[in-house]
């Protein structure tokens, strides 16, 4: 279980890094936002799973699951609000053609 936990944590960190690279490399706000939220949600899920496997009790593992679920809910809400604000700014003539 310990090795599997470290494997999940390592994979989660790799997803976090891929989301960071996507944030720096993708051309517009919408693709950056999409890639970053997907990679961060999966990365956090893998890290939380790895930590839950290494946790000593069921209560700690349940708390990690609850934290992951709350962050997924917040991430979806915030990314929707950012995309809506960018779309409204672009419609009002404050944005550029690429949406950045």
LINTAPE-V61584 format. One record per pair of residues at least 12 apart in sequence whose ideal C-beta (glycine too) atoms are under 6 Angstrom apart, sorted by sequence separation. I is the first residue (numbers start at 1). J is the second residue. D is the distance in whole Angstrom. If there is no record, write none. Layout:
BEGIN
i = <I	I>
j = <J	J>
d = <D	D>
END
This chain:
BEGIN
i = <52	22	23	51	48	19	19	48	18	19	45	15	44	15	16	15	12	41	12	41	11	12	8	9	37	8	9	8	37	5	33	5	4	5	1	29	30	28	29	28	29	28>
j = <64	35	36	64	64	36	39	68	39	40	68	39	68	42	43	43	43	72	46	75	46	47	46	47	75	49	50	50	79	50	79	53	53	54	53	86	99	98	99	99	100	100>
d = <5	4	5	6	5	5	3	4	5	5	6	5	6	5	4	3	4	5	3	6	5	4	5	5	5	5	4	3	5	4	5	4	6	4	5	5	6	5	5	4	5	6>
END
